[in-house]
Amino acid sequence: HMLDCGDIEDMRWGVCVAEMQTQGRGRRGRQWLSSYGRNIQMSIGVALNMPMADVSGLSLAAGVVLAQYLQDSGVQDGALKWPNDIHINGKKVAGLLLEVKGEAEGPVKAVLGVGLNLDMSETLNGSISQPFTDIKSHLNGTLPSRTTMVADLTERLYLATQEYQQKGLSRFLELWTRYDLYLGQSVEITSAANKSQGIYRGLDEQGRLLLETGETVKAFSAGEESLRKQDQNV
């Protein structure tokens, strides 16, 4: 059956899980491709009593949850790529997309989209523009049931949203450092209009990326900017 996940916007907390997506979206309007019945595509709607400007860090918190989940599941070398991708050995395994509606001073409704590659063996490499991998490849070909994985992720993400609303981003930022993919490396930040190069110095307390360029440090918000290592195209 076709399922419209838009209804979760009307709930204080709701989860929608799909067997596949026909209009899956990533950041900057990119398409998220997934074969039927082989991966995890879920959207989480949550009502937050906080200003809209304070909600953007929720995707960072969710990224930490996913990174920890992969590690706990026996997947090694998972790393966070700011603002909301997870890579294994330089290949994308998961992505997040946060959309927020509501009043500037709150309350707001956030919808967090999560895409996790479990088994991409039937996906044509040429249909995806960047290197990718899946969980199956890093668990000797054996996967837990998707039902079990979704239940575990839902519980973890629910607890994370509650902690985020009550205590903010600070604890998640401490954990982020453990998984930070490009920390201390030469990177390039690009947007539609600008390009900046420098040394990636981690995140500030608002979750903004810190880029050291010469004698100055610039802060970038997780909007339309993209991060990549200077010698890579991802």
Accessible surface in RSA format (square Angstrom, percent):
REM  Atomic radii and reference values for relative SASA: ProtOr
REM  Chains: A
REM  Algorithm: Lee & Richards
REM  Probe-radius: 1.40
REM  Slices: 20
REM RES _ NUM      All-atoms   Total-Side   Main-Chain    Non-polar    All polar
REM                ABS   REL    ABS   REL    ABS   REL    ABS   REL    ABS   REL
RES HIS A   1   237.80 130.0 160.35 111.5  77.44 198.1 117.17 120.8 120.63 140.4
RES MET A   2   165.75  85.8 136.28  90.2  29.46  70.2 106.07  90.2  59.67  79.1
RES LEU A   3   116.84  65.1  86.38  61.8  30.45  76.6  88.27  62.0  28.56  76.9
RES ASP A   4   110.24  77.2  95.82  95.4  14.42  34.1  39.85  93.8  70.39  70.2
RES CYS A   5    36.68  27.7  28.65  32.0   8.04  18.9  19.14  48.5  17.54  18.9
RES GLY A   6    36.61  45.2   0.00   N/A  36.61  45.2  28.04  77.0   8.57  19.2
RES ASP A   7    93.19  65.3  91.32  90.9   1.87   4.4  21.82  51.4  71.37  71.2
RES ILE A   8     7.16   4.1   7.16   5.3   0.00   0.0   7.16   5.2   0.00   0.0
RES GLU A   9    61.72  35.4  49.57  37.5  12.15  28.9  11.06  21.4  50.66  41.4
RES ASP A  10   129.62  90.8  91.23  90.8  38.39  90.8  35.87  84.4  93.75  93.5
RES MET A  11    88.30  45.7  80.39  53.2   7.91  18.8  75.29  64.0  13.01  17.2
RES ARG A  12   182.53  76.6 172.20  87.8  10.33  24.6  80.55 110.1 101.98  61.8
RES TRP A  13    68.47  27.5  49.58  24.0  18.88  44.3  38.88  20.7  29.59  48.0
RES GLY A  14     5.48   6.8   0.00   N/A   5.48   6.8   5.48  15.0   0.00   0.0
RES VAL A  15    50.42  33.2  17.83  16.1  32.59  78.5  17.83  15.5  32.59  88.4
RES CYS A  16     9.53   7.2   5.01   5.6   4.52  10.6   7.54  19.1   2.00   2.2
RES VAL A  17    62.18  40.9  41.64  37.7  20.54  49.5  41.64  36.2  20.54  55.7
RES ALA A  18    24.62  22.6  19.01  29.3   5.61  12.8  23.55  33.2   1.06   2.8
RES GLU A  19    78.80  45.2  71.88  54.4   6.92  16.5  34.60  66.9  44.20  36.1
RES MET A  20    80.88  41.9  68.39  45.3  12.49  29.7  47.05  40.0  33.83  44.8
RES GLN A  21    62.54  35.0  47.29  34.6  15.26  36.3  12.59  26.8  49.95  37.9
RES THR A  22    89.46  63.6  60.35  61.2  29.11  69.4  53.54  71.9  35.92  54.3
RES GLN A  23   154.95  86.6 134.39  98.2  20.56  49.0  48.57 103.4 106.38  80.7
RES GLY A  24     5.50   6.8   0.00   N/A   5.50   6.8   2.61   7.2   2.89   6.5
RES ARG A  25   135.28  56.8 116.25  59.3  19.03  45.3  43.63  59.6  91.64  55.5
RES GLY A  26    14.72  18.2   0.00   N/A  14.72  18.2  12.44  34.1   2.28   5.1
RES ARG A  27    36.46  15.3  30.31  15.4   6.15  14.6  16.04  21.9  20.41  12.4
RES ARG A  28    91.55  38.4  50.85  25.9  40.71  96.9  20.94  28.6  70.61  42.8
RES GLY A  29    67.37  83.1   0.00   N/A  67.37  83.1  31.62  86.8  35.75  80.1
RES ARG A  30   125.54  52.7 119.42  60.9   6.12  14.6  49.34  67.4  76.20  46.2
RES GLN A  31   122.43  68.5  92.59  67.7  29.84  71.1  30.76  65.5  91.66  69.5
RES TRP A  32    34.60  13.9  30.79  14.9   3.81   8.9  30.98  16.5   3.61   5.9
RES LEU A  33    54.90  30.6  46.83  33.5   8.07  20.3  48.00  33.7   6.89  18.6
RES SER A  34    15.77  13.3   0.72   1.0  15.06  34.7   3.16   6.7  12.61  17.7
RES SER A  35    27.96  23.6  18.85  25.2   9.11  21.0  16.74  35.6  11.22  15.7
RES TYR A  36   146.97  68.6 132.32  75.3  14.65  38.1  95.66  71.9  51.31  63.3
RES GLY A  37    23.71  29.2   0.00   N/A  23.71  29.2   6.76  18.5  16.95  38.0
RES ARG A  38    71.26  29.9  65.59  33.4   5.66  13.5  13.83  18.9  57.43  34.8
RES ASN A  39     1.82   1.3   1.40   1.4   0.42   1.0   1.34   3.2   0.48   0.5
RES ILE A  40     2.00   1.1   0.89   0.7   1.12   2.7   1.76   1.3   0.24   0.7
RES GLN A  41     2.36   1.3   0.99   0.7   1.37   3.3   1.48   3.2   0.88   0.7
RES MET A  42     4.00   2.1   0.00   0.0   4.00   9.5   2.02   1.7   1.98   2.6
RES SER A  43    22.73  19.2  22.23  29.7   0.50   1.2   0.93   2.0  21.81  30.5
RES ILE A  44     0.75   0.4   0.75   0.6   0.00   0.0   0.75   0.5   0.00   0.0
RES GLY A  45     0.00   0.0   0.00   N/A   0.00   0.0   0.00   0.0   0.00   0.0
RES VAL A  46     3.67   2.4   3.67   3.3   0.00   0.0   3.67   3.2   0.00   0.0
RES ALA A  47    20.49  18.8  16.51  25.5   3.98   9.1  16.61  23.4   3.88  10.3
RES LEU A  48     0.82   0.5   0.00   0.0   0.82   2.1   0.55   0.4   0.27   0.7
RES ASN A  49   119.39  82.3  99.96  96.6  19.43  46.8  23.10  55.6  96.29  93.1
RES MET A  50    24.33  12.6  21.21  14.0   3.12   7.4  24.30  20.7   0.04   0.1
RES PRO A  51    46.53  33.9  46.53  42.4   0.00   0.0  46.53  38.4   0.00   0.0
RES MET A  52    64.81  33.6  59.43  39.3   5.38  12.8  25.41  21.6  39.39  52.2
RES ALA A  53    89.75  82.5  59.44  91.7  30.31  68.9  72.01 101.4  17.73  47.0
RES ASP A  54    78.13  54.7  66.86  66.5  11.26  26.6  19.91  46.8  58.22  58.1
RES VAL A  55     0.00   0.0   0.00   0.0   0.00   0.0   0.00   0.0   0.00   0.0
RES SER A  56    61.55  52.0  55.53  74.1   6.02  13.9  37.75  80.4  23.80  33.3
RES GLY A  57     3.93   4.8   0.00   N/A   3.93   4.8   2.29   6.3   1.65   3.7
RES LEU A  58     1.51   0.8   1.51   1.1   0.00   0.0   1.51   1.1   0.00   0.0
RES SER A  59     6.03   5.1   6.02   8.0   0.01   0.0   0.28   0.6   5.75   8.1
RES LEU A  60     5.18   2.9   5.16   3.7   0.02   0.0   5.18   3.6   0.00   0.0
RES ALA A  61     0.03   0.0   0.03   0.0   0.00   0.0   0.03   0.0   0.00   0.0
RES ALA A  62     1.67   1.5   1.18   1.8   0.49   1.1   1.56   2.2   0.11   0.3
RES GLY A  63     0.31   0.4   0.00   N/A   0.31   0.4   0.31   0.8   0.00   0.0
RES VAL A  64     0.78   0.5   0.78   0.7   0.00   0.0   0.78   0.7   0.00   0.0
RES VAL A  65    10.36   6.8   9.69   8.8   0.67   1.6  10.36   9.0   0.00   0.0
RES LEU A  66     0.00   0.0   0.00   0.0   0.00   0.0   0.00   0.0   0.00   0.0
RES ALA A  67     2.28   2.1   0.09   0.1   2.19   5.0   0.18   0.2   2.10   5.6
RES GLN A  68    49.11  27.5  48.85  35.7   0.26   0.6   5.32  11.3  43.79  33.2
RES TYR A  69     8.12   3.8   8.12   4.6   0.00   0.0   3.15   2.4   4.97   6.1
RES LEU A  70     1.05   0.6   1.05   0.7   0.00   0.0   1.05   0.7   0.00   0.0
RES GLN A  71    95.71  53.5  86.67  63.3   9.04  21.5  20.43  43.5  75.28  57.1
RES ASP A  72    96.92  67.9  59.29  59.0  37.63  89.0  22.99  54.1  73.93  73.7
RES SER A  73    35.61  30.1   9.92  13.2  25.69  59.2  14.40  30.7  21.21  29.7
RES GLY A  74    37.31  46.0   0.00   N/A  37.31  46.0  25.35  69.6  11.96  26.8
RES VAL A  75     2.02   1.3   0.00   0.0   2.02   4.9   0.00   0.0   2.02   5.5
RES GLN A  76   112.80  63.1 107.50  78.6   5.29  12.6  50.52 107.5  62.28  47.2
RES ASP A  77    96.64  67.7  69.84  69.5  26.80  63.4  19.77  46.5  76.87  76.7
RES GLY A  78    17.90  22.1   0.00   N/A  17.90  22.1   4.74  13.0  13.16  29.5
RES ALA A  79    14.50  13.3  14.50  22.4   0.00   0.0  14.50  20.4   0.00   0.0
RES LEU A  80     0.38   0.2   0.18   0.1   0.20   0.5   0.18   0.1   0.20   0.5
RES LYS A  81    17.90   8.7  16.98  10.4   0.92   2.2   1.42   1.3  16.48  17.6
RES TRP A  82     1.41   0.6   0.02   0.0   1.39   3.3   0.02   0.0   1.39   2.3
RES PRO A  83     6.08   4.4   5.99   5.5   0.10   0.4   5.99   4.9   0.10   0.6
RES ASN A  84     9.53   6.6   9.07   8.8   0.47   1.1   0.39   0.9   9.15   8.8
RES ASP A  85    21.92  15.4  21.89  21.8   0.03   0.1   1.31   3.1  20.61  20.6
RES ILE A  86     0.00   0.0   0.00   0.0   0.00   0.0   0.00   0.0   0.00   0.0
RES HIS A  87     1.53   0.8   1.47   1.0   0.07   0.2   1.03   1.1   0.50   0.6
RES ILE A  88     1.02   0.6   0.11   0.1   0.91   2.2   0.11   0.1   0.91   2.5
RES ASN A  89   106.96  73.8  71.34  68.9  35.63  85.8  39.35  94.7  67.61  65.3
RES GLY A  90    27.55  34.0   0.00   N/A  27.55  34.0  17.70  48.6   9.86  22.1
RES LYS A  91    98.93  48.3  98.93  60.7   0.00   0.0  42.61  38.3  56.32  60.0
RES LYS A  92    27.77  13.5  27.77  17.0   0.00   0.0   7.32   6.6  20.45  21.8
RES VAL A  93     0.00   0.0   0.00   0.0   0.00   0.0   0.00   0.0   0.00   0.0
RES ALA A  94     0.00   0.0   0.00   0.0   0.00   0.0   0.00   0.0   0.00   0.0
RES GLY A  95     6.46   8.0   0.00   N/A   6.46   8.0   4.43  12.1   2.03   4.5
RES LEU A  96     8.22   4.6   0.05   0.0   8.17  20.5   2.33   1.6   5.89  15.9
RES LEU A  97    37.96  21.1  36.40  26.0   1.56   3.9  36.40  25.6   1.56   4.2
RES LEU A  98    34.78  19.4  11.64   8.3  23.14  58.2  11.64   8.2  23.14  62.3
RES GLU A  99    65.76  37.8  60.19  45.5   5.57  13.3  30.68  59.3  35.08  28.6
RES VAL A 100    41.48  27.3  16.30  14.8  25.19  60.7  16.32  14.2  25.16  68.2
RES LYS A 101   122.17  59.6 118.23  72.5   3.94   9.4  84.31  75.9  37.85  40.3
RES GLY A 102    48.90  60.3   0.00   N/A  48.90  60.3  22.26  61.1  26.63  59.6
RES GLU A 103   116.34  66.8 114.46  86.6   1.88   4.5  36.48  70.6  79.85  65.2
RES ALA A 104    70.74  65.0  59.77  92.2  10.96  24.9  60.33  85.0  10.41  27.6
RES GLU A 105   142.85  82.0 125.51  95.0  17.34  41.3  62.22 120.3  80.63  65.8
RES GLY A 106    16.13  19.9   0.00   N/A  16.13  19.9   0.85   2.3  15.28  34.2
RES PRO A 107    87.18  63.5  83.09  75.7   4.10  14.9  83.30  68.8   3.88  24.1
RES VAL A 108     5.96   3.9   0.00   0.0   5.96  14.4   4.19   3.6   1.77   4.8
RES LYS A 109    29.15  14.2  26.49  16.3   2.66   6.3  25.79  23.2   3.37   3.6
RES ALA A 110     0.08   0.1   0.08   0.1   0.00   0.0   0.08   0.1   0.00   0.0
RES VAL A 111    23.95  15.8  23.22  21.0   0.73   1.8  23.22  20.2   0.73   2.0
RES LEU A 112     1.85   1.0   1.73   1.2   0.12   0.3   1.73   1.2   0.12   0.3
RES GLY A 113    19.27  23.8   0.00   N/A  19.27  23.8  17.75  48.7   1.52   3.4
RES VAL A 114     4.88   3.2   0.00   0.0   4.88  11.8   1.05   0.9   3.84  10.4
RES GLY A 115     8.16  10.1   0.00   N/A   8.16  10.1   4.82  13.2   3.34   7.5
RES LEU A 116     0.47   0.3   0.05   0.0   0.42   1.1   0.11   0.1   0.36   1.0
RES ASN A 117     6.37   4.4   6.37   6.2   0.00   0.0   0.00   0.0   6.37   6.2
RES LEU A 118     0.37   0.2   0.37   0.3   0.00   0.0   0.37   0.3   0.00   0.0
RES ASP A 119    10.93   7.7  10.67  10.6   0.26   0.6   2.97   7.0   7.96   7.9
RES MET A 120    10.45   5.4   4.68   3.1   5.78  13.8   5.53   4.7   4.92   6.5
RES SER A 121    83.69  70.7  43.39  57.9  40.31  92.8  48.77 103.9  34.92  48.9
RES GLU A 122   112.11  64.4  84.01  63.6  28.10  66.9  35.60  68.8  76.52  62.5
RES THR A 123    22.16  15.8   7.69   7.8  14.47  34.5  10.74  14.4  11.42  17.3
RES LEU A 124   140.27  78.1 136.23  97.5   4.04  10.2 137.90  96.8   2.38   6.4
RES ASN A 125   115.36  79.6 103.40  99.9  11.96  28.8  31.51  75.8  83.85  81.0
RES GLY A 126    81.74 100.8   0.00   N/A  81.74 100.8  44.38 121.8  37.37  83.7
RES SER A 127    60.10  50.8  30.26  40.4  29.85  68.8  39.23  83.5  20.87  29.2
RES ILE A 128    39.92  22.7  25.56  19.0  14.36  34.6  28.42  20.5  11.50  31.2
RES SER A 129   123.98 104.8  76.20 101.7  47.77 110.0  58.17 123.9  65.80  92.2
RES GLN A 130    44.17  24.7  38.80  28.4   5.36  12.8  14.20  30.2  29.97  22.7
RES PRO A 131    63.33  46.2  50.70  46.2  12.63  45.9  61.86  51.1   1.47   9.2
RES PHE A 132    36.20  18.1  22.44  13.9  13.76  35.8  22.44  13.6  13.76  39.4
RES THR A 133    15.11  10.7   8.89   9.0   6.22  14.8   8.24  11.1   6.87  10.4
RES ASP A 134     9.12   6.4   9.02   9.0   0.10   0.2   1.16   2.7   7.97   7.9
RES ILE A 135     0.25   0.1   0.25   0.2   0.00   0.0   0.25   0.2   0.00   0.0
RES LYS A 136    70.82  34.5  70.74  43.4   0.07   0.2  30.48  27.4  40.34  43.0
RES SER A 137    80.04  67.6  42.99  57.4  37.05  85.3  29.45  62.7  50.59  70.9
RES HIS A 138    58.06  31.7  36.03  25.0  22.03  56.4  26.68  27.5  31.38  36.5
RES LEU A 139    30.22  16.8  21.38  15.3   8.84  22.2  25.28  17.8   4.94  13.3
RES ASN A 140   154.13 106.3 118.43 114.4  35.70  86.0  39.10  94.1 115.03 111.2
RES GLY A 141    40.82  50.3   0.00   N/A  40.82  50.3  19.74  54.2  21.07  47.2
RES THR A 142    98.19  69.8  92.02  93.3   6.17  14.7  66.84  89.8  31.35  47.4
RES LEU A 143    52.26  29.1  26.17  18.7  26.10  65.6  26.22  18.4  26.05  70.1
RES PRO A 144    60.72  44.3  42.98  39.2  17.74  64.5  55.39  45.7   5.33  33.1
RES SER A 145    64.71  54.7  46.21  61.7  18.50  42.6  52.99 112.8  11.72  16.4
RES ARG A 146    71.89  30.2  66.05  33.7   5.85  13.9  23.53  32.2  48.36  29.3
RES THR A 147   111.17  79.1 103.24 104.7   7.93  18.9  71.72  96.3  39.45  59.6
RES THR A 148    83.81  59.6  78.51  79.6   5.30  12.6  56.57  76.0  27.24  41.2
RES MET A 149     1.65   0.9   1.35   0.9   0.30   0.7   1.65   1.4   0.00   0.0
RES VAL A 150    24.11  15.9  24.11  21.8   0.00   0.0  24.11  20.9   0.00   0.0
RES ALA A 151    61.56  56.6  48.56  74.9  13.00  29.6  55.86  78.7   5.70  15.1
RES ASP A 152    48.42  33.9  43.26  43.1   5.16  12.2  14.36  33.8  34.07  34.0
RES LEU A 153     0.00   0.0   0.00   0.0   0.00   0.0   0.00   0.0   0.00   0.0
RES THR A 154    30.19  21.5  30.19  30.6   0.00   0.0  28.43  38.2   1.77   2.7
RES GLU A 155   108.75  62.4 102.80  77.8   5.95  14.2  33.81  65.4  74.94  61.2
RES ARG A 156    65.99  27.7  60.86  31.0   5.13  12.2  25.79  35.3  40.20  24.4
RES LEU A 157     1.11   0.6   1.11   0.8   0.00   0.0   1.11   0.8   0.00   0.0
RES TYR A 158    87.81  41.0  87.81  50.0   0.00   0.0  48.67  36.6  39.15  48.3
RES LEU A 159   103.43  57.6  99.84  71.4   3.60   9.0 100.10  70.3   3.33   9.0
RES ALA A 160     6.58   6.1   2.99   4.6   3.59   8.2   6.21   8.7   0.38   1.0
RES THR A 161     2.08   1.5   2.07   2.1   0.01   0.0   2.07   2.8   0.01   0.0
RES GLN A 162    49.72  27.8  49.61  36.3   0.11   0.3  17.52  37.3  32.20  24.4
RES GLU A 163    37.02  21.3  33.83  25.6   3.19   7.6  15.24  29.5  21.78  17.8
RES TYR A 164     8.15   3.8   7.87   4.5   0.28   0.7   2.24   1.7   5.91   7.3
RES GLN A 165    55.65  31.1  37.02  27.1  18.63  44.4  13.76  29.3  41.89  31.8
RES GLN A 166   133.45  74.6  95.23  69.6  38.22  91.0  36.93  78.6  96.52  73.2
RES LYS A 167   153.41  74.8 125.82  77.2  27.59  65.7  79.24  71.3  74.17  79.0
RES GLY A 168    28.66  35.3   0.00   N/A  28.66  35.3  24.68  67.7   3.98   8.9
RES LEU A 169    17.30   9.6  11.09   7.9   6.21  15.6  11.09   7.8   6.21  16.7
RES SER A 170    72.39  61.2  65.23  87.1   7.15  16.5  47.20 100.5  25.19  35.3
RES ARG A 171   107.05  44.9 105.85  54.0   1.20   2.9  57.15  78.1  49.90  30.2
RES PHE A 172     3.29   1.6   2.70   1.7   0.59   1.5   3.27   2.0   0.02   0.0
RES LEU A 173    26.27  14.6  22.04  15.8   4.24  10.6  22.35  15.7   3.92  10.5
RES GLU A 174   124.55  71.5 109.07  82.5  15.48  36.8  47.16  91.2  77.39  63.2
RES LEU A 175    12.46   6.9  12.46   8.9   0.00   0.0  12.46   8.7   0.00   0.0
RES TRP A 176     3.95   1.6   3.95   1.9   0.00   0.0   3.95   2.1   0.00   0.0
RES THR A 177    79.82  56.8  69.57  70.5  10.25  24.4  47.68  64.0  32.14  48.6
RES ARG A 178   173.12  72.7 132.73  67.7  40.39  96.2  50.46  69.0 122.66  74.3
RES TYR A 179    19.52   9.1  14.75   8.4   4.77  12.4  17.02  12.8   2.50   3.1
RES ASP A 180    21.51  15.1   3.11   3.1  18.41  43.5   0.14   0.3  21.37  21.3
RES LEU A 181    39.66  22.1  28.35  20.3  11.31  28.4  30.03  21.1   9.63  25.9
RES TYR A 182     9.16   4.3   8.58   4.9   0.58   1.5   6.64   5.0   2.52   3.1
RES LEU A 183    78.65  43.8  60.91  43.6  17.75  44.6  60.91  42.8  17.75  47.8
RES GLY A 184    40.46  49.9   0.00   N/A  40.46  49.9  16.63  45.6  23.84  53.4
RES GLN A 185    59.42  33.2  54.89  40.1   4.53  10.8  27.31  58.1  32.11  24.4
RES SER A 186    50.92  43.0  45.88  61.2   5.04  11.6  20.15  42.9  30.78  43.1
RES VAL A 187     0.00   0.0   0.00   0.0   0.00   0.0   0.00   0.0   0.00   0.0
RES GLU A 188     5.97   3.4   5.89   4.5   0.08   0.2   0.00   0.0   5.97   4.9
RES ILE A 189     3.35   1.9   1.46   1.1   1.90   4.6   1.46   1.0   1.90   5.2
RES THR A 190    29.98  21.3  29.57  30.0   0.41   1.0  17.72  23.8  12.26  18.5
RES SER A 191    28.50  24.1  15.05  20.1  13.45  31.0   9.23  19.7  19.27  27.0
RES ALA A 192   104.05  95.7  62.05  95.8  41.99  95.5  70.47  99.2  33.57  88.9
RES ALA A 193    90.48  83.2  53.83  83.1  36.65  83.4  63.12  88.9  27.36  72.5
RES ASN A 194   103.74  71.5  94.45  91.3   9.30  22.4  28.40  68.3  75.35  72.8
RES LYS A 195   135.44  66.1 103.89  63.7  31.55  75.1  53.49  48.1  81.95  87.3
RES SER A 196    20.28  17.1  14.62  19.5   5.67  13.1   7.63  16.2  12.66  17.7
RES GLN A 197    94.80  53.0  78.37  57.3  16.43  39.1  19.48  41.5  75.32  57.1
RES GLY A 198    12.68  15.6   0.00   N/A  12.68  15.6  12.63  34.7   0.05   0.1
RES ILE A 199    48.03  27.3  48.03  35.8   0.00   0.0  48.03  34.6   0.00   0.0
RES TYR A 200     0.31   0.1   0.31   0.2   0.00   0.0   0.31   0.2   0.00   0.0
RES ARG A 201   116.15  48.8  96.06  49.0  20.09  47.8  32.35  44.2  83.80  50.8
RES GLY A 202     6.79   8.4   0.00   N/A   6.79   8.4   6.79  18.6   0.00   0.0
RES LEU A 203    33.91  18.9   3.85   2.8  30.05  75.6   3.85   2.7  30.05  80.9
RES ASP A 204    24.13  16.9  17.55  17.5   6.58  15.6  23.10  54.4   1.03   1.0
RES GLU A 205   136.63  78.4 116.80  88.4  19.83  47.2  43.51  84.2  93.13  76.0
RES GLN A 206   101.12  56.5  83.83  61.3  17.29  41.2  50.94 108.4  50.18  38.1
RES GLY A 207     3.63   4.5   0.00   N/A   3.63   4.5   1.21   3.3   2.42   5.4
RES ARG A 208    93.17  39.1  92.85  47.3   0.32   0.8  16.94  23.2  76.23  46.2
RES LEU A 209     0.00   0.0   0.00   0.0   0.00   0.0   0.00   0.0   0.00   0.0
RES LEU A 210    41.00  22.8  41.00  29.3   0.00   0.0  41.00  28.8   0.00   0.0
RES LEU A 211     0.00   0.0   0.00   0.0   0.00   0.0   0.00   0.0   0.00   0.0
RES GLU A 212    55.37  31.8  53.17  40.2   2.20   5.2   7.99  15.4  47.39  38.7
RES THR A 213    31.08  22.1  20.72  21.0  10.36  24.7  22.82  30.6   8.27  12.5
RES GLY A 214    69.44  85.6   0.00   N/A  69.44  85.6  42.69 117.1  26.76  59.9
RES GLU A 215   181.83 104.4 139.62 105.6  42.22 100.5  62.07 120.1 119.76  97.8
RES THR A 216    79.09  56.2  74.83  75.9   4.26  10.1  73.07  98.1   6.02   9.1
RES VAL A 217    86.13  56.7  54.07  49.0  32.05  77.2  54.07  47.0  32.05  86.9
RES LYS A 218    99.02  48.3  94.13  57.8   4.90  11.7  56.65  51.0  42.38  45.1
RES ALA A 219    45.06  41.4  14.95  23.1  30.11  68.5  14.95  21.1  30.11  79.8
RES PHE A 220    33.11  16.6  30.32  18.8   2.79   7.3  33.11  20.1   0.00   0.0
RES SER A 221    67.22  56.8  61.54  82.1   5.67  13.1  38.00  80.9  29.22  40.9
RES ALA A 222    41.03  37.7  11.32  17.5  29.72  67.6  11.93  16.8  29.11  77.1
RES GLY A 223    39.97  49.3   0.00   N/A  39.97  49.3  33.26  91.3   6.71  15.0
RES GLU A 224   101.88  58.5  98.99  74.9   2.89   6.9  49.36  95.5  52.52  42.9
RES GLU A 225    40.75  23.4  40.75  30.8   0.00   0.0   2.28   4.4  38.47  31.4
RES SER A 226    18.29  15.5  17.05  22.8   1.23   2.8  17.31  36.9   0.98   1.4
RES LEU A 227     1.88   1.0   1.04   0.7   0.83   2.1   1.04   0.7   0.83   2.2
RES ARG A 228    59.73  25.1  59.73  30.4   0.00   0.0  17.42  23.8  42.31  25.6
RES LYS A 229    64.06  31.3  64.06  39.3   0.00   0.0  19.95  18.0  44.11  47.0
RES GLN A 230    71.65  40.1  52.68  38.5  18.97  45.2  15.96  34.0  55.70  42.2
RES ASP A 231   115.81  81.1  77.75  77.4  38.06  90.0  49.53 116.6  66.27  66.1
RES GLN A 232    62.77  35.1  56.94  41.6   5.83  13.9  21.76  46.3  41.02  31.1
RES ASN A 233   145.58 100.4 113.67 109.9  31.90  76.8  31.53  75.9 114.04 110.2
RES VAL A 234    29.59  19.5  11.98  10.8  17.61  42.4  29.41  25.6   0.18   0.5
END  Absolute sums over single chains surface
CHAIN  1 A    11958.7       9153.7       2805.0       5861.5       6097.2
END  Absolute sums over all chains
TOTAL         11958.7       9153.7       2805.0       5861.5       6097.2
